[in-house]
Amino acid sequence: MISLDWRRAPPPPKVSTTQPRPMPNPRLRRRLLMTGLALAFGLLALGVFYRQVIQNEFLQREGEARYLRDALIPARRGIITDRNGEPLAVSTPVETLWCDPRKLVNQPDKIPLLAKALALDPAFLRDRIETNRDKGFLYVKRRISLDEAQAVRAVIAEHRIEGVDFENEYRRFYPGAEVFAHVIGFTNIEDRGQEGIELAYDHILKAEPGLKRVIQDGRRRTVQEVEQVRPARPGRDLALTLDRRLQYLAYRELKAAVAEHRAKGGSLVILDAATGEILAMVNQPSFNPNSDRSSDAERRRNRAVTDLMEPGSTLKPFVVAAALESGVITPTTRFSTEPYTVAGNVVRDVHNYGSLDVTGIITKSSNVGAVKIAQRMSYETLWRLYDRLGFGHTTGVGFPGESPGRLRHYSTWRPFEHATHAFGYGLAVTPLQLAQAYLVLAADGVKRPVTLLKRDPLVKTTPEIRLLSRETAQRLRAMMETVVSEQGTAKLAMIQGYRAAGKTGTAKKSAGRAGYASNRYQSVFAGFVPARHPRFVMVVMIDEPSGGSYYGGVVAAPIFQRVMEGALRLFNVTPDDPPPSMLLAQGHQGNAP
């Protein structure tokens, strides 16, 4: 029997016709890898070479610009002292607040907090920061007080304010405040002199800040000091001739007198008769240079050197001096003082004194007598003495804004102007100019330069000029002693134990083209003490007293008496006219065991 298997037989195997894949070449792969690495290393080395060698200076400069800074080293401005070394102007270290507007502009809610701590208007501070938003540095408030600095630090710490920090500066401080304000002046926010001595001698007082290179972090905080580029140079100190004690005394008395007489203002100057040094110079009204620098310029003006006055009868001693020097009169020459007409204008005195000798003309302050003495001289003779005394010229004291006064040349005078120049009208002087003129009488006829800077006694200064003979100066002082007596116009200037000499002046103020005001006066007294050998020269002027009295012997003379009495005591000047009670006391002391 035949058996049949109906299942399909498996197909025969297929025979492959493709070539087998070749194995990768390890050497080729290694070469490619090494080539790539070598190329990358070469590019890296080239970049390093380019930056380290070719761009080295550029990159170093750019890097330093981001962390290396030049910082100022604050320097102290020179100290101003009085003649005894007492400080009148000093610089004290303070803090200044600055900010980075780029950071602070992104913290608008923090700005009012800073403004409140600094007592600033929030809107004002916000506007400043917004205006400078592209800058990296802005002063917020310079030279802030200790309380403000503490308040700001507390606000920064509590609210985590970024972009705000402090730096150190110096602030000018004036211990004498308004007492010395007109003489010392003040500085601005940049510590540069703006008024007075601070301005006149700014080139001596100013400091030159130093420079150092520091490393700062991103918040501009100093991390490390690298080097000092330039050392700081402090300003030079300056010693003035003022005496602090005498200045306070003069200021107190002048202020009290201005208040008592309800005056517009006043000035007072005291000179050392032996040296011409200014021992005191005060004015009213005054201001406080520590806080009131923006006050009216009227208050900041040093009236003793900038404001003019017609000196009135205080010029009569110089008329007599010129006549004595010319030989046209003697001390015993007599003149009638009846009302006198000059070029159609009547000259008269307060009272009719009848016939007076030259001493009586000074004692009673006779206008008529002074005019008749002047008329015995040429215009030129009187003008030449006034000119040599310094009228019409600055004193050379070097004070900013000093006025030269006003003295017209004699060639322009008319007969009545010649007459008015004899009793102090028609020309204008400053209180300091008048004091310098009286210094000539106190110094036996020698004109000495006045100064505010303390002099080295071994260094020669401007040569002295003799204007009057010693005899004439001594005669004038003897005549002026009678003014400060019971018979004179300035008995209120008498000082117990001392012989004082001086001259009163009461001048109407000019009203412009309308002539002279009928109720506006300047009350003046000028004098020296002791009379025989003067130690001090003083001029005091009260401007427009309105308390009822306006005569120089009533308004200005008492100030002379009080201030000079204190000056003689402060400088321990021996009395030259002690009363019997004082002599008796001294005798008992000498006989004591």
FIVODREN-229816 format. One record per residue (C-alpha): residue in one letter; chain; y, x, z. Coordinates in steps of 0.5 Angstrom, whole numbers. Layout:
<recs>
> A_A_Y_X_Z
...
</recs>
This chain:
<recs>
> M_A_0_0_0
> I_A_7_3_-2
> S_A_12_3_4
> L_A_20_2_1
> D_A_26_4_6
> W_A_32_0_4
> R_A_37_4_8
> R_A_42_8_4
> A_A_41_16_4
> P_A_47_20_7
> P_A_52_23_2
> P_A_51_30_0
> P_A_56_34_4
> K_A_63_36_0
> V_A_64_43_-2
> S_A_72_45_1
> T_A_76_48_-5
> T_A_82_50_-1
> Q_A_84_57_2
> P_A_83_58_10
> R_A_90_59_13
> P_A_92_66_15
> M_A_93_68_22
> P_A_101_70_24
> N_A_103_77_24
> P_A_105_79_31
> R_A_109_85_29
> L_A_113_81_24
> R_A_115_76_30
> R_A_116_82_35
> R_A_121_85_29
> L_A_125_79_29
> L_A_125_78_36
> M_A_128_85_37
> T_A_133_84_31
> G_A_136_78_35
> L_A_136_81_41
> A_A_139_87_39
> L_A_144_83_35
> A_A_146_79_41
> F_A_147_85_45
> G_A_151_88_40
> L_A_156_82_40
> L_A_156_82_47
> A_A_158_90_47
> L_A_163_89_42
> G_A_166_83_46
> V_A_166_87_52
> F_A_169_93_49
> Y_A_174_88_46
> R_A_176_86_52
> Q_A_176_92_56
> V_A_179_97_52
> I_A_183_93_46
> Q_A_185_87_51
> N_A_185_90_57
> E_A_193_90_59
> F_A_194_83_56
> L_A_188_80_60
> Q_A_190_84_67
> R_A_197_82_66
> E_A_195_75_65
> G_A_190_75_71
> E_A_196_78_75
> A_A_201_73_73
> R_A_196_68_76
> Y_A_195_71_83
> L_A_200_77_84
> R_A_207_75_85
> D_A_213_79_87
> A_A_216_76_93
> L_A_223_77_97
> I_A_224_81_103
> P_A_229_77_107
> A_A_235_82_109
> R_A_240_81_115
> R_A_247_80_113
> G_A_252_84_117
> I_A_254_82_124
> I_A_262_81_125
> T_A_264_83_132
> D_A_270_83_136
> R_A_274_89_139
> N_A_269_89_145
> G_A_263_88_141
> E_A_262_81_142
> P_A_258_77_136
> L_A_263_73_132
> A_A_258_72_126
> V_A_250_73_127
> S_A_245_72_122
> T_A_238_68_125
> P_A_232_68_122
> V_A_230_60_120
> E_A_225_57_115
> T_A_226_54_108
> L_A_221_48_106
> W_A_219_49_98
> C_A_214_45_94
> D_A_210_45_88
> P_A_213_39_84
> R_A_206_39_79
> K_A_202_37_85
> L_A_207_33_89
> V_A_208_28_84
> N_A_201_26_84
> Q_A_202_24_91
> P_A_208_19_91
> D_A_206_16_97
> K_A_207_22_101
> I_A_214_23_99
> P_A_217_18_103
> L_A_214_21_109
> L_A_217_28_108
> A_A_224_25_107
> K_A_223_22_113
> A_A_221_28_117
> L_A_227_32_114
> A_A_232_26_114
> L_A_233_26_107
> D_A_234_20_102
> P_A_227_18_100
> A_A_229_16_93
> F_A_233_22_92
> L_A_227_27_94
> R_A_223_23_89
> D_A_228_24_83
> R_A_228_31_85
> I_A_221_32_84
> E_A_220_27_78
> T_A_226_31_75
> N_A_222_38_76
> R_A_215_35_75
> D_A_213_41_70
> K_A_216_47_75
> G_A_211_50_80
> F_A_217_52_85
> L_A_222_47_88
> Y_A_226_48_94
> V_A_226_42_98
> K_A_231_44_104
> R_A_233_50_106
> R_A_234_53_113
> I_A_232_47_116
> S_A_232_46_124
> L_A_226_48_129
> D_A_225_40_130
> E_A_225_39_123
> A_A_220_45_121
> Q_A_215_42_127
> A_A_216_35_124
> V_A_214_37_117
> R_A_208_41_120
> A_A_206_35_123
> V_A_206_30_117
> I_A_203_36_113
> A_A_197_36_117
> E_A_196_29_119
> H_A_197_26_112
> R_A_194_33_108
> I_A_200_34_104
> E_A_198_39_98
> G_A_203_43_95
> V_A_208_44_100
> D_A_210_50_104
> F_A_215_55_108
> E_A_218_61_107
> N_A_223_65_112
> E_A_230_66_111
> Y_A_237_68_115
> R_A_242_63_117
> R_A_249_65_119
> F_A_251_62_126
> Y_A_258_63_129
> P_A_258_63_137
> G_A_266_62_137
> A_A_265_56_133
> E_A_272_53_131
> V_A_276_58_136
> F_A_275_63_131
> A_A_273_59_124
> H_A_280_60_121
> V_A_279_68_121
> I_A_272_69_121
> G_A_271_63_115
> F_A_263_62_113
> T_A_258_63_108
> N_A_254_58_103
> I_A_247_57_102
> E_A_246_63_99
> D_A_249_67_104
> R_A_255_69_101
> G_A_262_69_104
> Q_A_266_63_102
> E_A_272_63_107
> G_A_276_68_111
> I_A_273_75_113
> E_A_266_73_111
> L_A_270_72_104
> A_A_274_78_104
> Y_A_269_83_106
> D_A_263_80_103
> H_A_262_87_99
> I_A_261_90_106
> L_A_257_84_110
> K_A_252_82_104
> A_A_245_84_105
> E_A_240_86_99
> P_A_233_83_100
> G_A_227_88_99
> L_A_222_86_94
> K_A_214_87_95
> R_A_208_85_91
> V_A_203_80_94
> I_A_197_77_92
> Q_A_197_69_93
> D_A_192_64_93
> G_A_192_57_89
> R_A_197_54_94
> R_A_202_60_93
> R_A_200_63_100
> T_A_200_70_101
> V_A_193_73_102
> Q_A_195_80_102
> E_A_201_85_101
> V_A_199_90_96
> E_A_206_94_96
> Q_A_213_95_97
> V_A_217_95_91
> R_A_224_96_94
> P_A_226_96_101
> A_A_231_91_104
> R_A_238_93_106
> P_A_241_90_111
> G_A_249_89_111
> R_A_254_93_115
> D_A_257_91_121
> L_A_264_89_122
> A_A_268_90_128
> L_A_275_86_128
> T_A_281_87_132
> L_A_281_80_135
> D_A_279_80_143
> R_A_275_74_144
> R_A_278_73_151
> L_A_285_72_149
> Q_A_283_68_142
> Y_A_280_63_147
> L_A_286_63_151
> A_A_290_62_145
> Y_A_286_57_142
> R_A_286_53_149
> E_A_293_53_150
> L_A_295_52_143
> K_A_291_46_142
> A_A_293_43_149
> A_A_300_44_146
> V_A_299_40_140
> A_A_296_34_143
> E_A_301_34_148
> H_A_307_34_143
> R_A_303_30_138
> A_A_304_35_133
> K_A_301_36_126
> G_A_299_43_127
> G_A_300_49_130
> S_A_299_57_129
> L_A_299_63_134
> V_A_299_70_133
> I_A_299_76_138
> L_A_299_83_136
> D_A_298_90_140
> A_A_305_93_140
> A_A_302_100_140
> T_A_297_99_134
> G_A_299_93_130
> E_A_292_90_131
> I_A_291_83_131
> L_A_289_81_138
> A_A_289_73_137
> M_A_290_69_131
> V_A_289_61_132
> N_A_291_55_128
> Q_A_291_47_129
> P_A_287_43_127
> S_A_281_47_126
> F_A_274_46_124
> N_A_266_48_126
> P_A_264_53_121
> N_A_257_51_124
> S_A_256_44_121
> D_A_263_42_118
> R_A_264_46_112
> S_A_265_41_108
> S_A_271_38_111
> D_A_278_38_108
> A_A_281_44_106
> E_A_287_42_110
> R_A_283_44_116
> R_A_280_50_113
> R_A_286_54_111
> N_A_288_59_116
> R_A_296_57_117
> A_A_298_63_120
> V_A_297_67_113
> T_A_297_62_108
> D_A_303_57_110
> L_A_310_58_110
> M_A_316_56_115
> E_A_323_57_115
> P_A_324_61_121
> G_A_330_59_123
> S_A_334_62_129
> T_A_328_67_130
> L_A_332_71_125
> K_A_338_72_128
> P_A_336_79_132
> F_A_335_82_125
> V_A_342_80_123
> V_A_345_83_129
> A_A_340_89_128
> A_A_343_90_120
> A_A_350_89_123
> L_A_349_95_128
> E_A_346_99_123
> S_A_351_98_118
> G_A_357_100_124
> V_A_361_93_122
> I_A_360_91_130
> T_A_358_93_137
> P_A_355_90_142
> T_A_361_88_145
> T_A_364_85_139
> R_A_367_78_140
> F_A_367_72_135
> S_A_369_65_136
> T_A_364_60_135
> E_A_368_54_133
> P_A_365_50_127
> Y_A_366_54_121
> T_A_367_52_114
> V_A_363_56_109
> A_A_364_54_101
> G_A_365_47_103
> N_A_359_46_108
> V_A_361_46_116
> V_A_356_51_120
> R_A_356_48_127
> D_A_352_50_134
> V_A_349_45_138
> H_A_355_46_143
> N_A_361_49_142
> Y_A_361_56_146
> G_A_368_58_145
> S_A_368_66_144
> L_A_362_70_145
> D_A_360_77_144
> V_A_354_79_140
> T_A_349_79_146
> G_A_352_72_148
> I_A_351_70_140
> I_A_343_72_141
> T_A_343_68_148
> K_A_346_62_146
> S_A_343_62_139
> S_A_350_61_136
> N_A_349_59_128
> V_A_357_60_127
> G_A_356_67_131
> A_A_350_69_126
> V_A_354_67_120
> K_A_360_71_122
> I_A_356_77_123
> A_A_353_77_116
> Q_A_359_76_113
> R_A_361_83_115
> M_A_356_85_111
> S_A_354_85_103
> Y_A_349_80_101
> E_A_345_87_99
> T_A_345_90_106
> L_A_342_83_109
> W_A_337_82_104
> R_A_335_90_104
> L_A_333_89_111
> Y_A_329_83_110
> D_A_325_86_104
> R_A_324_92_108
> L_A_321_88_114
> G_A_316_85_109
> F_A_319_78_107
> G_A_317_76_100
> H_A_311_81_101
> T_A_304_80_103
> T_A_303_84_110
> G_A_297_88_107
> V_A_292_85_112
> G_A_287_83_106
> F_A_286_76_108
> P_A_284_71_102
> G_A_290_67_100
> E_A_295_70_104
> S_A_302_68_102
> P_A_308_73_100
> G_A_313_68_103
> R_A_319_67_99
> L_A_325_71_99
> R_A_330_71_93
> H_A_334_77_91
> Y_A_341_77_93
> S_A_343_77_86
> T_A_342_70_86
> W_A_345_68_93
> R_A_351_64_93
> P_A_356_64_99
> F_A_353_59_103
> E_A_346_61_102
> H_A_348_68_105
> A_A_350_64_111
> T_A_344_60_111
> H_A_340_67_111
> A_A_343_69_117
> F_A_340_63_121
> G_A_333_63_118
> Y_A_334_58_112
> G_A_333_59_105
> L_A_327_64_106
> A_A_320_62_108
> V_A_315_67_112
> T_A_308_66_115
> P_A_307_67_122
> L_A_304_73_121
> Q_A_310_76_117
> L_A_315_74_123
> A_A_310_77_128
> Q_A_310_84_124
> A_A_318_83_123
> Y_A_318_83_131
> L_A_313_88_132
> V_A_319_93_129
> L_A_323_91_135
> A_A_318_92_140
> A_A_316_99_136
> D_A_323_102_137
> G_A_325_101_130
> V_A_318_103_126
> K_A_314_98_122
> R_A_307_99_123
> P_A_302_96_118
> V_A_298_90_121
> T_A_290_90_121
> L_A_284_85_123
> L_A_279_91_122
> K_A_278_95_128
> R_A_281_102_127
> D_A_278_109_129
> P_A_284_112_133
> L_A_282_119_130
> V_A_283_117_122
> K_A_290_117_120
> T_A_292_110_117
> T_A_298_108_113
> P_A_304_112_115
> E_A_309_108_119
> I_A_316_107_116
> R_A_322_107_121
> L_A_327_101_119
> L_A_332_101_125
> S_A_334_107_130
> R_A_331_107_137
> E_A_337_105_140
> T_A_338_99_136
> A_A_331_97_137
> Q_A_332_98_145
> R_A_339_94_144
> L_A_336_88_141
> R_A_331_88_146
> A_A_336_88_152
> M_A_340_82_148
> M_A_333_78_147
> E_A_332_79_155
> T_A_338_74_156
> V_A_334_69_152
> V_A_328_69_157
> S_A_333_67_163
> E_A_336_62_166
> Q_A_342_62_162
> G_A_338_63_155
> T_A_335_58_151
> A_A_328_60_153
> K_A_328_60_160
> L_A_321_56_160
> A_A_318_63_157
> M_A_319_67_163
> I_A_313_70_166
> Q_A_313_72_174
> G_A_313_80_175
> Y_A_315_82_168
> R_A_321_82_163
> A_A_320_78_157
> A_A_324_78_151
> G_A_324_73_145
> K_A_328_68_141
> T_A_327_61_140
> G_A_327_58_133
> T_A_328_50_131
> A_A_328_49_124
> K_A_328_42_120
> K_A_323_42_115
> S_A_324_41_107
> A_A_324_34_104
> G_A_324_37_97
> R_A_330_35_92
> A_A_332_31_98
> G_A_334_37_102
> Y_A_332_37_109
> A_A_328_31_113
> S_A_332_29_119
> N_A_326_28_124
> R_A_321_33_122
> Y_A_322_40_125
> Q_A_318_46_126
> S_A_319_49_133
> V_A_318_57_134
> F_A_318_62_139
> A_A_317_70_138
> G_A_318_75_143
> F_A_314_81_146
> V_A_313_83_153
> P_A_314_87_157
> A_A_321_88_154
> R_A_323_95_156
> H_A_316_98_153
> P_A_312_92_150
> R_A_305_91_150
> F_A_304_85_146
> V_A_308_81_140
> M_A_307_74_140
> V_A_309_68_135
> V_A_308_61_136
> M_A_309_55_131
> I_A_308_48_133
> D_A_309_44_126
> E_A_312_37_127
> P_A_312_35_134
> S_A_313_28_135
> G_A_313_27_143
> G_A_320_27_144
> S_A_322_34_144
> Y_A_322_39_138
> Y_A_327_45_140
> G_A_323_52_140
> G_A_325_53_147
> V_A_322_47_150
> V_A_316_46_145
> A_A_314_53_143
> A_A_316_58_149
> P_A_312_55_155
> I_A_306_57_150
> F_A_308_64_150
> Q_A_309_64_157
> R_A_302_61_159
> V_A_298_66_154
> M_A_302_72_155
> E_A_301_71_162
> G_A_294_71_161
> A_A_294_77_156
> L_A_297_81_161
> R_A_292_80_166
> L_A_286_81_162
> F_A_289_87_159
> N_A_291_89_166
> V_A_298_91_165
> T_A_303_93_170
> P_A_308_89_172
> D_A_315_92_170
> D_A_319_87_174
> P_A_315_85_181
> P_A_318_80_185
> P_A_320_82_193
> S_A_314_79_195
> M_A_309_83_191
> L_A_313_89_193
> L_A_312_87_200
> A_A_305_86_199
> Q_A_304_93_196
> G_A_308_96_201
> H_A_303_93_206
> Q_A_297_95_202
> G_A_300_103_202
> N_A_301_103_209
> A_A_294_100_211
> P_A_290_105_215
</recs>
